[in-house]
Amino acid sequence: MVDDDPAEAAVWLPEYARLLGAPPPRTVPAQLAERMLGWLTGYQLTAMRGAANDRVRQALNWKPATPSWRTRLAAD
């Protein structure tokens, strides 16, 4: 299950690093990501589509306790 604010790794990862007090992550061109990081990680960071809650919302009348990862990270 996921929140209602999908974001690419290029958006959430720098914010997570900032909140940890870490330097921002380095970026690599998408064409090099697979060669440098392996197929799966390259795919996850550049091409994989996000998850959706549509089915669980309908079946269980569910909603996330925290609607956005942004507010959750800021709260920690």
C-alpha positions in Angstrom: 0.0 0.0 0.0 1.2 3.5 -0.8 0.3 7.0 -0.1 -1.7 9.4 -2.4 1.4 11.4 -3.5 3.4 9.3 -5.9 6.9 10.7 -6.7 9.8 9.6 -8.7 13.1 8.7 -6.9 14.6 12.0 -8.4 12.0 13.9 -6.2 11.8 12.0 -2.9 15.5 10.8 -2.6 17.0 14.3 -2.4 14.4 15.3 0.2 15.1 12.2 2.2 18.8 13.0 2.1 18.2 16.6 3.1 16.1 15.5 6.2 18.9 13.1 7.2 21.5 15.8 6.9 23.2 13.9 4.1 24.5 15.4 0.9 22.2 15.3 -2.1 22.5 12.1 -4.1 24.6 12.2 -7.3 22.7 11.9 -10.5 23.6 9.9 -13.5 22.1 9.9 -17.0 19.3 7.3 -17.4 21.3 5.7 -20.2 24.2 4.9 -17.7 22.0 3.9 -14.7 21.6 0.3 -15.8 25.3 -0.2 -16.5 26.4 1.5 -13.2 23.7 0.2 -10.9 22.5 -3.0 -12.4 19.3 -3.6 -14.4 16.8 -3.7 -11.6 18.0 -0.6 -9.7 18.3 1.3 -13.0 14.8 0.3 -13.9 13.4 1.2 -10.5 15.0 4.6 -10.5 14.3 5.6 -14.1 11.3 3.7 -15.6 9.2 1.8 -13.2 5.7 3.1 -12.7 4.4 3.8 -9.2 2.0 1.8 -7.2 -1.7 2.6 -6.9 -4.2 2.0 -4.1 -7.3 1.8 -6.3 -8.2 -1.9 -5.7 -7.7 -1.8 -2.0 -9.7 1.4 -1.7 -12.6 -0.1 -3.5 -12.5 -3.5 -1.8 -11.8 -2.4 1.8 -12.9 1.2 1.8 -9.3 2.0 2.8 -7.3 5.2 2.8 -3.7 5.9 3.9 -3.2 7.2 7.4 -0.7 9.7 6.0 -1.8 11.0 2.6 1.7 12.2 1.5 5.2 11.0 2.0 6.2 14.6 2.2 4.3 15.2 5.5 5.5 11.9 6.9 9.1 12.6 6.2 8.9 16.1 7.6 7.2 14.7 10.8 10.1 12.3 11.6 
